[in-house]
Amino acid sequence: MANRPLHMTLNGQSVGPVEVPDDLPMIDYLHEYRNLTGSRLGCGQGICHACVVIVDNPDGTSEEVRTCITGAHYFEGKKVRTIEGHASRDESGKVTELNPIQQRFVDEFAFQCSYCAPGFVNAATVLVEKLQRQPISKSQLEAVIEDSLGHHICRCTGYVRYYSATRNVLTDLGLVKEG
Amino acid sequence: MSNRDISRRSFLQGGLIAGVSVTLTPLSSQALAALMENSVTVPSEQWLGNNGKARMRNDSLSKVCGSKVFARDIRSKDMPGWPHQQGHAMLLKTVRADRIYDGFDLSLLGAELQPDRIVTAEDLDRDGIVFPEDHAPDPLLPTGKVPMFIGHPVAILIWNDFERFRQAKNTLKFNDKAIRYGAEAPFYTRDPYGSFRYVRVGGATSADEDEFASLKDSILFPMIRERRPVWNAQPNLHGNLTERGLFYADRMKQQLETPPEGWMVFDERYKTPSIEPAAMEPDNGNGWYDPATRTLHFVVATQCPLEAATETAKMIAPSRFGLSTLNMHPGYTVGYGSKDHNIFVYYAALAALYGGGVPVRLANDRYEQFQSGIKRHPFDIRYQLAVDKQDHSFKIFRADMSVDGGGRINYSPSVAAVGATAAQSIYYMPQNDLQVTAYHSRGVEAGSMRGYGTLQSMAATEMMVDEIADRLGIDAIDLRKKNVLLSGMKNTQGAVPAGALRLHEILEKAAGNELWKNRHALKKQEDAKDPDNWYGIGFAICQKDFGTGSEAPMASIEFTADGHITLRHIGIEIGTGMSTSQALVVADFLGNPASEVKTGETEWKELQLTSSGNPYLMSQAEQDAMLRNPRWVGKIASASSATNSAYYFSHATREAARVLFNHGLWPAAVEIWRQGPFGGQANPYVLRREDAHWVDGKLTANGMEPLPFAVLAKRAHERGLVTGATVHGFNRWSWAEAEYSINGVRERLPLDGLAVKYGDGASNAIKAQMNSAGFHLLDRQNIAYPATQLNNAAVTYYSPVATLVELKVNKGSGEVKVLNHHSWLECGRVLVPELVKGQLEGGIAMGIGHALLEEMPLYEGGPGEGDWNFNRYRLPRAKDVAVWTQTSEILPPLSPSDPSKGIAEVVMIPVVGAIANAVAHAIGKRVRDLPITPVRIKEALNG
């Protein structure tokens, strides 16, 4: 299998070019080449969404992309955010601030074992950012959350606190209009 | 003498296992963290609220940032001192069980992708590897044999680099082209894994002496003939125990066959599916064997780190490799039981051993996890229950259960026994005959999975009781109230459950629920409003045991002179939040939670414990003989499983904290309060230890000046009082007790091991006593161990949950949609409400999956063939669980001194029965096989 150079922006940093096999899944690139293991392997067939990262598009939108079924080279030139990049850290690497979704998941005991938490954080972060560009009405709130998080599988929590924490973040950030 | 002849009795002395020095440094530990510049739990200042309650889990920062929390996250470059090169391994498996295995041929990989090392059965034999007996025989199938089960591993394949491993694995997966199959052969067979019979005939009332019962008399064990249980003994009221038991069993059978006029005899069959725990973290391990120092460094995902360490050391030490040191690093993990007593750990250790000095990672992908991860296979249940038609009381309960135990024994005998002894659910049964047998099959290995047999048996019991109520034409909750166990009444083994039973309280609440009261009218209304669906409401309640009947918690608490509290604990954090809750338990006696928590600790040199024999099987005489050794305990350490953290782990934590209070903090406080002439501020009042209270982190009693913990800690150190305590407990349905002389004060404690540390200011003579790994190991006196006969009790600790479900069934498709549910839970004293509710929410989701969605073929076409994943095994999503609307309530404790009861498994069970009963209410027919799929609904409707 041939190798090709791969370059991307990963958590705000330019990474590469590095020679990477043509058919290498992105999740393997993250785990074995970048030692970023927070995007977790749940199924390997794009069902559970534990492996998703955020891709920031040039038009200002963002989306979650499953790394277990997407080749690393798909991300050539793209801006990628993984779970490891959300929190602010000081020079020693200690976390100084979580993003609003992370903070709320912590405050509301949203996860248990946390294997799926990075996927939920990424999906909910994309949702927050989407609604920051275009808020929704209250009557749409639950359906929108279901749409964003509905594919994500969790085996520990029964989803209740992930969903209510996400709803609370969106409300508290003023991203939900009356109606 | 070959290595295999070496005695398998396990002796653990100090930190040596089979002559191997074992250290266990969890990934979460500060020691390793300091080296890795990483840490999982944070100090209590960060997670504790001003009200003394947890405002977040103490591991949440690491987890929410995707830090390297799981063993699966680790690569060799993350581990201090390991070579950077990371090798990878996979298991090559047969996928047929009907042919002789004739070897393998990897030529399809081409020269480039050949493994750098292959390990076969012949290698293990030649090299003197002594695979753990509990997971034998044939961990790797030798040529010339028929596989024991579909998916039987034949070789470990190891590559020194990731890319060739990846490409080779891509070539090998989803096919068995590399396997050479020989002639057709009959399936492998062996005797059943276990067979048990629980017979009880109570007295006139539960309080009267039993005529016969497992606890007072005996559990009955059959002979095995042609792979099936048979009863050769003759029923005889005046014979030996088995003959007497059979007499009563026979009499019950006759009464059920020709019942009295006023009895109704219910007789139906229930079947459960083959299910997958589907922990999101698949099995994995990563290890490096350094031949120069004969050291195995091993990062591993396990719920039983001590067992894994012990058996790994014993496996490798006698081999040609040798083993001087095992450095094990258990990660945070998740398993629901599937990482307890799991053969995978040993494959991972072997992969590391044969790595030729290169660290090797063995990590299942999801297909492999389905193929070999521990399952729970079907229970095939026949229930008979005789009921008095007049007063609706239960008379005789008879159960006959066949359990498919899969390809290796694992815990299937125990699961079968626990399932049978739970079958009574919440009801008093005046007489019972419960038979259960766990059989080998060619299915994937089965073992511990959430519910442990009680999910299977109790869900069926709740379906049965509901149907009986229907046939009698009475309210199903009224029928339950009539037969509910009350405090002090006996279970089906003749044992009395612990403490107060509050089942009747829950039933009263459920009976008063508006949905339940109006369910028939609501159904009419909803069916009319929505003609495409049938609407139904169902209820179920059960109580489940927590603990295994052989629990051995260990904890150690120390505080420094400046008030820093450290808790070490054997518990592994598997998502339950035990690292948070145990830190809080410390505050019961120290007024403040532990600042630092180390979980997964299995190095307890200070206690110098030794253990031998099987606590479930040993005779009383054997136990009495063992107890003459003051260091002998029935079991060294519990796994993190069986819902054992809230009660059992808390026991050790509390007892350690209590020792520190009684012999460190309280004497320090008294000395401070008595400062001044004539006994200071304490003199005018009467000062009693039992009147002590912690208020806002300060100690006061009988009106004394509140003293901050830091002040007390400083004084305790200055005076050389007790400032550290390590404890070990043993529970066989009650706690072992012994007397200890602590700093000259004699106390009887529910502990069988105790070591203490004295403060900085202790005299040299006292400090000299701290010669057991820095602790003073105290000798126990007058040890009293739970009688071995208590093994027959099978269970005495219970937690109850009830669930009410609303659902609809689509008339066209037969799909069931859960609309809403409400649950009641009683768990004694709640340690952290969010963690308890989280278990309930998660357990209910898993129960919904079990009731409606999850099943797999047992054998051919099933997961053993290596191509199952979440596209075929349907897990519940948020849309399936009434995520926005579900509600629950936790009953308040009877008093602040209620123990905390374990609930992590029971929470998933009532919802299953409630769904089945709601479907029956909806469609007017009973579906007794799970899951209740559209196909089964249509079959029921069409007769």
Boltz contact constraints between the chains, C-beta under 6 A:
constraints:
  - contact:
      token1: [A, 32]
      token2: [B, 162]
      max_distance: 6.0
  - contact:
      token1: [A, 37]
      token2: [B, 73]
      max_distance: 6.0
  - contact:
      token1: [A, 38]
      token2: [B, 66]
      max_distance: 6.0
  - contact:
      token1: [A, 42]
      token2: [B, 280]
      max_distance: 6.0
  - contact:
      token1: [A, 43]
      token2: [B, 366]
      max_distance: 6.0
  - contact:
      token1: [A, 43]
      token2: [B, 869]
      max_distance: 6.0
  - contact:
      token1: [A, 43]
      token2: [B, 870]
      max_distance: 6.0
  - contact:
      token1: [A, 44]
      token2: [B, 365]
      max_distance: 6.0
  - contact:
      token1: [A, 44]
      token2: [B, 366]
      max_distance: 6.0
  - contact:
      token1: [A, 45]
      token2: [B, 869]
      max_distance: 6.0
  - contact:
      token1: [A, 47]
      token2: [B, 870]
      max_distance: 6.0
  - contact:
      token1: [A, 47]
      token2: [B, 871]
      max_distance: 6.0
  - contact:
      token1: [A, 48]
      token2: [B, 870]
      max_distance: 6.0
  - contact:
      token1: [A, 83]
      token2: [B, 66]
      max_distance: 6.0
  - contact:
      token1: [A, 84]
      token2: [B, 66]
      max_distance: 6.0
  - contact:
      token1: [A, 87]
      token2: [B, 65]
      max_distance: 6.0
  - contact:
      token1: [A, 95]
      token2: [B, 61]
      max_distance: 6.0
  - contact:
      token1: [A, 102]
      token2: [B, 64]
      max_distance: 6.0
  - contact:
      token1: [A, 105]
      token2: [B, 64]
      max_distance: 6.0
  - contact:
      token1: [A, 106]
      token2: [B, 56]
      max_distance: 6.0
  - contact:
      token1: [A, 106]
      token2: [B, 60]
      max_distance: 6.0
  - contact:
      token1: [A, 106]
      token2: [B, 64]
      max_distance: 6.0
  - contact:
      token1: [A, 109]
      token2: [B, 834]
      max_distance: 6.0
  - contact:
      token1: [A, 109]
      token2: [B, 838]
      max_distance: 6.0
  - contact:
      token1: [A, 112]
      token2: [B, 575]
      max_distance: 6.0
  - contact:
      token1: [A, 112]
      token2: [B, 838]
      max_distance: 6.0
  - contact:
      token1: [A, 113]
      token2: [B, 334]
      max_distance: 6.0
  - contact:
      token1: [A, 113]
      token2: [B, 575]
      max_distance: 6.0
  - contact:
      token1: [A, 114]
      token2: [B, 63]
      max_distance: 6.0
  - contact:
      token1: [A, 115]
      token2: [B, 280]
      max_distance: 6.0
  - contact:
      token1: [A, 115]
      token2: [B, 281]
      max_distance: 6.0
  - contact:
      token1: [A, 116]
      token2: [B, 280]
      max_distance: 6.0
  - contact:
      token1: [A, 117]
      token2: [B, 63]
      max_distance: 6.0
  - contact:
      token1: [A, 117]
      token2: [B, 64]
      max_distance: 6.0
  - contact:
      token1: [A, 118]
      token2: [B, 66]
      max_distance: 6.0
  - contact:
      token1: [A, 142]
      token2: [B, 884]
      max_distance: 6.0
  - contact:
      token1: [A, 150]
      token2: [B, 878]
      max_distance: 6.0
  - contact:
      token1: [A, 153]
      token2: [B, 875]
      max_distance: 6.0
  - contact:
      token1: [A, 155]
      token2: [B, 278]
      max_distance: 6.0
  - contact:
      token1: [A, 155]
      token2: [B, 280]
      max_distance: 6.0
  - contact:
      token1: [A, 156]
      token2: [B, 575]
      max_distance: 6.0
  - contact:
      token1: [A, 156]
      token2: [B, 842]
      max_distance: 6.0
  - contact:
      token1: [A, 157]
      token2: [B, 842]
      max_distance: 6.0
  - contact:
      token1: [A, 158]
      token2: [B, 841]
      max_distance: 6.0
  - contact:
      token1: [A, 158]
      token2: [B, 842]
      max_distance: 6.0
  - contact:
      token1: [A, 158]
      token2: [B, 844]
      max_distance: 6.0
  - contact:
      token1: [A, 158]
      token2: [B, 845]
      max_distance: 6.0
  - contact:
      token1: [A, 158]
      token2: [B, 881]
      max_distance: 6.0
  - contact:
      token1: [A, 159]
      token2: [B, 878]
      max_distance: 6.0
  - contact:
      token1: [A, 159]
      token2: [B, 883]
      max_distance: 6.0
  - contact:
      token1: [A, 160]
      token2: [B, 841]
      max_distance: 6.0
  - contact:
      token1: [A, 160]
      token2: [B, 883]
      max_distance: 6.0
  - contact:
      token1: [A, 163]
      token2: [B, 883]
      max_distance: 6.0
